[in-house]
């Protein structure tokens, strides 16, 4: 097992101290830097930086960055959600490291969805039924995996399928579980 322990630090945004969301750092007890290219392959990292090594994922609208000695997660509801995500990452890091002989390491980030391509597939009515002010904002929320196409009532099933097919190319629907 590469990653055995961590210490969780939960904090509010210094830029927006009244925000409802919290952020966290998991200070890792072991250096996992050598596992990051394997983790990047296994989870389809959004951004990969080689020096110093780090990989960033977008999961459920959250940015999660794993560095050699630290994991950073933004926009959390509470400490319980932070622990859930960090425990999931701990399992993923250890699985990627244990299976590294069968994984081709990746030193590149995954392709990113293009906002304009998503917008082209939306009705562009700015009806606000999705809860966003404009279709452009809704397209951005889809691109960051913070909202799904089902939130857009005016879309028919064929239009939804086209957007889902487009988004499936980007491996942007990662999920974590406590199990």
Backbone as numpy.savetxt, mean C-alpha at the origin, in Angstrom:
# Nx Ny Nz CAx CAy CAz Cx Cy Cz
14.41 -17.43 11.02 13.56 -16.25 11.02 14.45 -15.01 11.02
14.26 -14.16 10.02 15.07 -12.95 9.90 14.60 -11.86 10.88
13.30 -11.58 10.87 12.75 -10.54 11.74 12.07 -11.20 12.93
12.60 -10.94 14.10 12.05 -11.54 15.31 11.31 -10.55 16.20
11.76 -9.31 16.22 11.17 -8.36 17.16 11.13 -6.95 16.58
10.26 -6.16 17.18 10.16 -4.74 16.83 9.53 -4.00 18.00
9.72 -2.69 17.98 9.09 -1.81 18.97 8.24 -0.81 18.20
6.97 -0.71 18.58 6.02 0.14 17.88 5.99 1.54 18.49
6.02 2.54 17.62 5.89 3.94 18.03 4.70 4.53 17.28
3.67 4.94 18.00 2.47 5.52 17.42 2.52 7.03 17.65
2.19 7.81 16.63 2.24 9.26 16.79 1.23 9.95 15.88
0.88 11.19 16.24 0.02 12.03 15.42 0.88 12.83 14.46
0.27 13.26 13.38 0.97 14.07 12.38 1.40 15.40 13.00
2.66 15.78 12.81 3.13 17.07 13.28 2.57 18.20 12.43
2.29 17.90 11.15 1.73 18.91 10.24 0.26 19.17 10.51
-0.44 18.14 11.01 -1.87 18.25 11.25 -2.21 17.56 12.57
-1.86 18.20 13.70 -2.02 17.55 15.00 -3.46 17.19 15.37
-4.44 17.82 14.76 -5.83 17.51 15.05 -6.41 16.39 14.20
-5.61 15.80 13.34 -6.10 14.75 12.44 -6.56 13.53 13.23
-7.54 12.85 12.69 -8.08 11.66 13.35 -7.13 10.46 13.18
-6.41 10.41 12.10 -5.52 9.27 11.83 -4.21 9.41 12.60
-3.61 8.27 12.88 -2.29 8.23 13.49 -1.33 7.55 12.53
-0.06 7.65 12.82 0.98 7.02 12.02 1.82 6.15 12.96
2.63 5.28 12.36 3.50 4.49 13.23 4.84 4.21 12.58
5.83 4.02 13.43 7.11 3.45 13.07 7.22 2.15 13.85
7.65 1.12 13.17 8.03 -0.11 13.86 9.55 -0.14 13.79
10.20 0.02 14.93 11.65 -0.01 15.00 12.05 -1.48 15.12
12.74 -1.97 14.10 13.01 -3.40 13.99 14.22 -3.82 14.81
14.09 -4.95 15.47 15.18 -5.50 16.28 16.29 -6.11 15.45
16.00 -6.41 14.19 16.98 -6.99 13.28 16.96 -6.20 11.97
18.08 -6.17 11.27 18.17 -5.48 9.99 17.62 -6.40 8.90
16.56 -5.95 8.21 15.93 -6.76 7.17 16.28 -6.26 5.77
17.25 -5.36 5.67 17.61 -4.76 4.39 17.89 -5.76 3.29
18.55 -6.86 3.62 18.89 -7.85 2.60 17.66 -8.59 2.06
16.54 -8.54 2.77 15.32 -9.23 2.32 14.46 -8.36 1.40
14.74 -7.07 1.32 13.84 -6.15 0.62 13.65 -6.44 -0.86
14.68 -6.83 -1.62 14.43 -7.17 -3.04 13.49 -8.37 -3.19
13.54 -9.31 -2.25 12.67 -10.49 -2.28 11.25 -10.10 -1.87
11.15 -9.25 -0.86 9.85 -8.75 -0.43 9.20 -7.93 -1.54
10.00 -7.15 -2.23 9.53 -6.35 -3.35 8.91 -7.24 -4.42
9.56 -8.36 -4.74 9.02 -9.30 -5.71 7.74 -9.93 -5.18
7.78 -10.38 -3.94 6.64 -11.10 -3.37 5.38 -10.24 -3.27
5.54 -8.96 -2.92 4.39 -8.10 -2.69 4.15 -7.06 -3.78
5.04 -6.98 -4.75 4.86 -6.00 -5.82 4.98 -4.58 -5.33
6.16 -4.22 -4.86 6.39 -2.89 -4.31 6.06 -1.78 -5.27
5.55 -0.69 -4.74 5.16 0.48 -5.50 6.40 1.30 -5.88
7.30 1.48 -4.92 8.56 2.19 -5.13 9.67 1.38 -4.47
10.79 1.20 -5.19 11.95 0.52 -4.62 13.14 1.44 -4.75
13.86 1.63 -3.65 15.08 2.44 -3.65 16.21 1.52 -3.23
17.33 1.56 -4.00 18.42 0.64 -3.73 19.38 1.11 -2.65
19.62 2.43 -2.54 20.63 2.88 -1.60 20.18 4.14 -0.87
19.88 4.07 0.41 19.78 2.86 1.21 18.51 2.09 0.83
18.52 0.78 0.99 17.39 -0.01 0.50 16.09 0.27 1.26
15.02 0.44 0.46 13.68 0.57 1.03 12.68 0.19 -0.05
11.54 -0.28 0.38 10.45 -0.60 -0.55 9.17 -0.04 0.04
8.35 0.58 -0.83 7.10 1.19 -0.40 5.95 0.49 -1.10
4.91 0.22 -0.33 3.71 -0.42 -0.84 2.53 0.50 -0.60
1.53 0.39 -1.44 0.24 1.03 -1.20 -0.73 -0.08 -0.90
-1.28 -0.07 0.31 -2.22 -1.10 0.73 -3.42 -0.42 1.37
-4.61 -0.64 0.81 -5.84 -0.05 1.34 -5.70 1.46 1.57
-5.06 2.15 0.63 -4.92 3.60 0.73 -3.84 4.07 1.69
-3.07 3.15 2.24 -1.99 3.51 3.16 -0.65 3.34 2.44
0.28 4.21 2.78 1.65 4.03 2.32 2.42 3.31 3.41
3.07 2.25 3.03 3.87 1.46 3.97 5.27 1.36 3.40
6.25 1.85 4.14 7.63 1.79 3.70 8.43 0.91 4.64
9.15 -0.04 4.05 10.00 -0.94 4.83 11.44 -0.60 4.51
12.19 -0.27 5.55 13.63 -0.01 5.44 14.35 -1.09 6.23
15.64 -1.05 6.21 16.42 -2.07 6.91 16.07 -2.22 8.38
15.90 -1.12 9.08 15.64 -1.17 10.53 14.32 -0.54 10.95
13.46 -0.21 9.97 12.23 0.48 10.34 11.14 0.25 9.30
9.91 0.18 9.79 8.72 0.16 8.95 7.91 1.41 9.31
7.46 2.15 8.30 6.62 3.32 8.51 5.26 3.09 7.86
4.19 3.41 8.59 2.83 3.26 8.06 2.06 4.54 8.36
1.33 5.04 7.36 0.55 6.26 7.58 -0.95 5.96 7.64
-1.71 6.95 8.05 -3.17 6.95 7.99 -3.82 5.75 8.67
-3.45 5.51 9.91 -4.01 4.40 10.67 -5.15 4.85 11.57
-6.08 3.95 11.83 -7.18 4.27 12.75 -6.68 4.31 14.19
-5.84 3.32 14.54 -5.42 3.20 15.93 -4.24 2.24 16.04
-3.79 2.02 17.26 -2.65 1.13 17.51 -2.96 -0.30 17.10
-4.19 -0.74 17.27 -4.55 -2.11 16.89 -4.34 -2.33 15.40
-4.75 -1.36 14.58 -4.54 -1.49 13.13 -3.05 -1.48 12.81
-2.29 -0.65 13.50 -0.84 -0.60 13.29 -0.22 -1.97 13.57
-0.57 -2.56 14.70 -0.03 -3.89 15.05 -0.42 -4.94 14.02
-1.65 -4.89 13.56 -2.13 -5.84 12.55 -1.27 -5.76 11.28
-1.02 -4.54 10.82 -0.24 -4.35 9.59 1.21 -4.76 9.81
1.81 -4.37 10.93 3.22 -4.70 11.18 3.39 -6.21 11.35
2.46 -6.86 12.02 2.54 -8.32 12.15 2.42 -8.99 10.79
1.54 -8.49 9.92 1.42 -9.02 8.56 2.75 -8.85 7.82
3.34 -7.66 7.93 4.62 -7.42 7.26 5.73 -8.30 7.83
5.73 -8.51 9.11 6.73 -9.38 9.74 6.65 -10.78 9.12
5.41 -11.30 8.99 5.24 -12.62 8.35 5.72 -12.60 6.90
5.35 -11.54 6.17 5.73 -11.44 4.75 7.25 -11.34 4.59
7.90 -10.55 5.44 9.36 -10.42 5.39 10.02 -11.77 5.65
9.58 -12.46 6.68 10.17 -13.75 7.02 9.88 -14.79 5.94
8.68 -14.80 5.38 8.36 -15.74 4.30 9.22 -15.47 3.07
9.35 -14.19 2.69 10.18 -13.85 1.52 11.63 -14.27 1.75
12.14 -14.05 2.97 13.52 -14.39 3.26 13.71 -15.92 3.25
12.79 -16.64 3.87 12.90 -18.10 3.91 12.76 -18.73 2.52
12.04 -18.07 1.61 11.83 -18.60 0.26 12.68 -17.90 -0.79
13.71 -17.18 -0.38 14.51 -16.37 -1.30 15.17 -17.18 -2.42
15.42 -18.46 -2.21 16.03 -19.28 -3.27 15.05 -19.51 -4.42
13.75 -19.36 -4.15 12.73 -19.55 -5.19 12.18 -18.23 -5.72
12.68 -17.12 -5.20 12.18 -15.79 -5.60 13.27 -15.05 -6.35
12.91 -14.50 -7.50 13.85 -13.65 -8.24 13.76 -12.26 -7.64
14.85 -11.76 -7.05 14.78 -10.44 -6.40 14.51 -9.34 -7.42
13.73 -8.35 -7.01 13.42 -7.22 -7.88 13.94 -5.93 -7.26
14.63 -5.16 -8.07 15.21 -3.90 -7.63 14.49 -2.71 -8.29
13.26 -2.95 -8.76 12.48 -1.91 -9.42 11.10 -1.84 -8.80
10.50 -0.66 -8.85 9.14 -0.50 -8.39 8.15 -0.99 -9.44
6.97 -1.28 -9.01 5.91 -1.72 -9.92 5.42 -0.54 -10.75
4.89 -0.82 -11.93 4.30 0.27 -12.70 3.12 0.85 -11.93
2.87 2.12 -12.15 1.83 2.82 -11.41 0.64 3.13 -12.32
-0.57 3.06 -11.77 -1.74 3.43 -12.58 -1.67 4.90 -12.97
-2.11 5.18 -14.16 -2.12 6.57 -14.64 -3.50 7.17 -14.39
-3.49 8.26 -13.68 -4.71 8.93 -13.29 -5.60 9.24 -14.51
-5.01 9.72 -15.57 -5.78 10.10 -16.76 -6.46 8.88 -17.39
-5.82 7.71 -17.31 -6.42 6.49 -17.88 -7.65 6.07 -17.07
-7.58 6.24 -15.77 -8.73 5.92 -14.92 -9.85 6.92 -15.19
-9.48 8.20 -15.24 -10.47 9.25 -15.48 -11.20 9.02 -16.81
-10.49 8.59 -17.85 -11.12 8.33 -19.15 -12.22 7.28 -19.05
-12.09 6.37 -18.08 -13.06 5.29 -17.93 -14.24 5.65 -17.02
-14.17 6.80 -16.38 -15.25 7.25 -15.49 -16.25 8.10 -16.27
-17.47 8.28 -15.74 -18.50 9.04 -16.47 -18.22 10.54 -16.57
-17.36 11.07 -15.70 -17.00 12.49 -15.69 -18.21 13.41 -15.51
-19.12 13.00 -14.62 -20.31 13.80 -14.34 -20.14 14.64 -13.08
-19.11 14.35 -12.27 -18.89 15.03 -11.00 -20.15 15.02 -10.13
-20.84 13.89 -10.11 -22.12 13.77 -9.40 -21.97 13.66 -7.89
-20.78 13.34 -7.41 -20.47 13.24 -5.97 -21.13 12.04 -5.28
-21.73 11.13 -6.01 -22.35 9.96 -5.39 -21.30 9.05 -4.74
-20.05 9.17 -5.17 -18.95 8.36 -4.62 -18.42 8.96 -3.31
-18.85 10.18 -3.00 -18.36 10.84 -1.80 -17.21 11.79 -2.06
-16.78 11.90 -3.30 -15.69 12.80 -3.67 -16.26 14.00 -4.42
-15.53 15.12 -4.42 -16.01 16.34 -5.07 -16.05 16.25 -6.59
-15.10 15.52 -7.18 -15.04 15.42 -8.63 -14.64 14.00 -9.05
-14.87 13.70 -10.31 -14.43 12.41 -10.85 -12.90 12.32 -10.84
-12.23 13.45 -11.00 -10.77 13.45 -10.94 -10.27 13.01 -9.56
-10.88 13.54 -8.52 -10.50 13.14 -7.15 -10.82 11.66 -6.95
-11.97 11.21 -7.44 -12.33 9.80 -7.32 -11.32 8.92 -8.06
-10.90 9.35 -9.25 -9.89 8.60 -10.00 -8.59 8.49 -9.20
-8.21 9.58 -8.53 -7.00 9.55 -7.69 -7.16 8.56 -6.55
-8.34 8.50 -5.94 -8.59 7.57 -4.84 -8.56 6.12 -5.34
-9.03 5.88 -6.56 -8.93 4.54 -7.15 -7.46 4.21 -7.39
-6.71 5.15 -7.95 -5.29 4.93 -8.26 -4.49 4.57 -7.02
-4.85 5.14 -5.87 -4.11 4.84 -4.64 -4.74 3.70 -3.85
-5.72 3.04 -4.46 -6.42 1.90 -3.84 -7.15 2.27 -2.57
-7.54 3.52 -2.45 -8.29 3.96 -1.27 -9.79 3.79 -1.46
-10.23 3.71 -2.71 -11.64 3.47 -3.02 -11.72 2.49 -4.17
-12.82 1.76 -4.21 -13.07 0.84 -5.31 -14.10 1.39 -6.26
-14.18 0.81 -7.45 -15.09 1.31 -8.48 -16.55 1.17 -8.07
-16.85 0.28 -7.14 -18.24 0.09 -6.72 -18.84 1.35 -6.10
-18.00 2.30 -5.69 -18.48 3.54 -5.09 -19.08 4.49 -6.14
-18.85 4.21 -7.42 -19.37 5.07 -8.50 -20.67 4.47 -9.03
-21.80 5.00 -8.56 -23.12 4.48 -8.95 -23.42 4.58 -10.44
-23.02 5.67 -11.14 -23.36 5.77 -12.56 -22.66 4.74 -13.47
-21.62 4.07 -12.99 -20.93 3.08 -13.82 -21.79 1.83 -14.00
-21.85 1.34 -15.24 -22.51 0.05 -15.44 -21.48 -1.07 -15.25
-21.91 -2.30 -15.29 -21.00 -3.42 -14.99 -19.85 -3.52 -15.99
-20.09 -3.21 -17.25 -19.01 -3.27 -18.25 -17.95 -2.20 -17.97
-18.39 -0.99 -17.59 -17.45 0.08 -17.27 -16.65 -0.27 -16.01
-17.33 -0.82 -15.01 -16.63 -1.25 -13.79 -15.56 -2.29 -14.11
-15.92 -3.23 -14.94 -14.98 -4.29 -15.32 -13.75 -3.72 -16.02
-13.95 -2.73 -16.89 -12.81 -2.12 -17.59 -11.85 -1.45 -16.60
-12.40 -0.74 -15.62 -11.55 -0.09 -14.62 -10.85 -1.15 -13.76
-11.59 -2.16 -13.32 -10.99 -3.23 -12.51 -9.89 -3.94 -13.29
-10.13 -4.22 -14.58 -9.10 -4.87 -15.41 -7.86 -3.98 -15.51
-8.08 -2.69 -15.69 -6.95 -1.76 -15.76 -6.17 -1.78 -14.44
-6.87 -1.67 -13.32 -6.20 -1.63 -12.02 -5.52 -2.95 -11.66
-6.05 -4.06 -12.12 -5.44 -5.36 -11.82 -4.03 -5.48 -12.40
-3.71 -4.69 -13.41 -2.36 -4.71 -13.99 -1.30 -4.19 -13.02
-1.74 -3.47 -12.01 -0.79 -2.78 -11.15 -0.62 -3.42 -9.79
-1.23 -4.56 -9.59 -1.01 -5.29 -8.34 -1.24 -4.39 -7.15
-2.26 -3.56 -7.22 -2.45 -2.55 -6.18 -3.52 -2.91 -5.16
-3.92 -4.17 -5.09 -4.98 -4.54 -4.14 -4.47 -5.51 -3.09
-3.33 -5.22 -2.52 -2.78 -6.05 -1.44 -3.68 -6.01 -0.24
-3.72 -7.08 0.49 -4.47 -7.06 1.74 -3.69 -7.78 2.82
-3.99 -7.44 4.03 -3.31 -8.05 5.16 -4.35 -8.68 6.05
-3.94 -9.66 6.81 -4.86 -10.30 7.74 -4.12 -10.64 9.02
-4.87 -10.82 10.08 -4.26 -11.13 11.37 -3.89 -12.60 11.49
-4.43 -13.44 10.64 -4.16 -14.88 10.75 -2.73 -15.23 10.37
